Amino acid sequence: MSYGDRVRDRYEEIVLARRVRALVFVVGIAALAGVFYYALISVGFFAANIPEYVPNFLNALRDFFPFLAPSFPFIDPSGFLDYWAFIQERNLIWGGFGGDIPLFGEAGITLAMGFAGTVMGFPLALLFGILGSGRVTPFPFNFIFRGIMSSIRAIPALVWGLIYIPLGGIGPVTATLAIATDTIGNLGRLFTDELEEIEDGPIEAMETTGANKPQTITFGMLSQVTTPFIAWTLYIFEINVRIAVSLGIIGGGGLGNVLSVQQGLFAFTNMMATILVILVLIISVEIFSQRIRSALREGDEAQGIVALLLGFPQRMAEAALK
């Protein structure tokens, strides 16, 4: 076979390969479009008749943002007073002294659920995290504790809240128990992963001094991960505050419960006021947590307020699935 024939054959092979890839791409797009169309039918998207409700949606937007005006300068400052009136009426930020509402109002209940759940879940998270490490518990027994944490993590906090309803009813107590259980799985796994990365030197040094197993774990292993453990705990606390909002929507109390009630009443202005308080609460917690974590960890830079605001919807969606 001449050189020209080999070049021609190679050219034909390349053309054929490109045609096959193009065909596979077209078939893939067609299959994706078919699955997408079936998904829309399954959720009743076409039966919803969305265009008919566009005027209602636009009216709702005006209720969501009462400060918008139809004429220049397009801002009516008095509209913000509607937000503030509801915030004061429902004690979203300040509950005052005495009564059934905490000092920091509904926001304080949400923050308390996240904090209490983190503290309650921390001891078991630390225990399972240590026992799940192959450096502490030999294989395959360490996978017993890893399996427990994985099973806990596989069930979202919202589901744990439903499971605990027979125990604590519908309210902040149940939400706190759900957050504590979720913390055991999430924080415990982070602890285990951190312990797998520690140096062998301090452990060997403790063993050469005749230290027993608990002493080796405490002074040879945990002493290396104190800072990362604190940082991960603060990170989980951030997540737990967002989870507390999600649990409130199903009756767990706090700001989430206020949001759910106002949604049921179609009080969109009040909903937006509640959302603004949720935003301020979560961004404040994240700024506090990230500043401490950035101080503890070299090279871990805290995000700015703009980045936190832009990422807020995604983080809330992720928290709802944890």
C-alpha positions, 0 to 999 in steps of 0.5 A, spaced: 500 500 500 502 506 497 503 512 502 497 516 498 493 510 500 494 510 507 493 517 508 486 516 504 484 511 509 486 515 515 482 521 512 476 516 511 477 513 518 477 520 521 471 522 517 467 516 519 469 517 527 467 524 526 460 522 523 459 517 529 461 522 534 456 527 531 450 521 530 451 519 538 451 527 540 444 527 536 442 521 539 444 523 546 440 530 545 434 527 542 434 522 548 435 527 553 430 532 550 425 526 550 427 524 558 426 532 559 419 532 556 417 526 560 419 529 566 415 535 565 409 531 563 410 527 570 410 534 574 404 536 570 408 542 567 403 543 561 397 542 565 399 548 570 397 553 564 402 558 567 401 563 562 394 564 565 397 566 572 402 570 570 398 577 572 397 574 579 405 572 579 406 580 577 401 582 582 404 578 588 411 581 586 408 588 587 406 585 594 413 582 595 416 589 594 412 594 596 417 599 595 417 599 588 413 605 585 411 605 577 414 612 576 421 615 577 425 614 581 421 608 582 422 607 589 417 609 595 421 609 601 415 608 605 414 601 602 420 599 607 415 601 613 411 595 611 417 590 612 419 593 619 411 593 621 411 586 620 418 584 623 416 588 630 409 585 630 411 578 630 417 579 634 422 576 628 428 580 631 427 582 638 422 579 643 423 583 649 423 581 656 418 576 659 413 572 655 414 566 651 418 569 646 426 569 647 430 575 647 432 575 640 425 573 637 423 568 632 430 569 629 433 567 636 429 561 636 432 559 629 439 560 632 438 556 638 435 550 634 442 550 630 446 552 636 443 547 641 443 541 635 450 542 634 452 542 641 448 536 642 450 532 636 458 534 637 459 528 643 457 522 639 460 525 632 467 526 636 466 519 639 464 516 632 469 520 628 474 517 632 472 510 632 471 510 625 478 512 624 482 506 621 488 508 626 484 507 632 479 501 630 482 496 626 479 494 619 473 492 619 470 494 625 471 501 624 466 500 618 461 499 623 462 506 626 463 509 619 456 505 616 452 508 622 455 515 620 453 514 613 446 511 614 445 518 618 447 522 613 443 518 608 437 521 611 435 528 610 434 532 617 427 534 614 426 526 615 429 526 621 424 531 624 418 527 621 421 521 625 422 525 631 415 527 631 412 522 636 417 523 641 417 531 641 411 533 637 411 538 632 416 544 634 423 546 636 424 540 640 423 536 635 427 540 630 433 540 635 433 533 635 433 532 628 439 537 627 443 533 633 442 527 629 444 530 622 450 533 626 452 526 628 453 523 621 456 530 618 461 532 623 463 525 625 465 523 618 469 530 617 472 528 624 474 521 621 477 524 614 481 529 618 484 523 623 486 519 617 491 525 614 495 526 621 502 525 622 505 518 624 511 522 628 507 524 634 503 517 635 510 513 635 513 518 640 507 517 645 507 509 644 515 509 645 514 513 652 509 507 654 503 511 653 496 506 653 491 507 647 487 512 650 493 517 652 496 515 645 489 517 642 488 524 646 495 526 646 498 523 639 492 524 635 487 529 637 492 534 639 494 534 631 487 536 629 484 540 635 484 546 630 481 543 624 476 540 629 474 547 631 473 549 624 469 543 622 464 544 628 463 551 626 462 549 619 457 544 621 454 550 625 453 554 619 449 549 616 445 547 622 442 554 622 440 553 615 437 547 616 433 550 622 430 554 617 428 549 613 425 545 619 421 551 621 417 550 614 414 544 616 412 546 623 419 546 627 418 553 629 422 560 628 423 564 622 421 558 618 415 557 621 413 564 620 415 564 613 410 558 612 404 561 616 405 567 611 405 563 605 399 560 607 395 566 608 398 569 601 401 575 605 407 576 600 409 582 603 410 579 610 413 573 607 419 578 604 420 581 611 421 574 614 426 572 608 430 578 609 430 577 616 433 570 615 438 572 610 441 577 615 441 571 620 444 566 616 449 571 613 451 574 620 452 567 622 456 565 616 461 571 617 462 570 624 464 562 623 468 564 616 472 569 620 474 564 626 475 559 621 480 563 617 483 565 623 484 558 625 486 555 618 492 558 614 490 560 607 483 559 608 480 566 606 473 568 608 468 570 603 466 577 602 458 579 603 457 579 596 459 572 595 455 570 601 449 573 598 450 571 591 451 564 594 445 564 599 440 561 595 444 555 593 446 554 600 439 554 603 437 549 597 443 544 599 441 545 607 434 542 605 437 536 603 442 535 608 
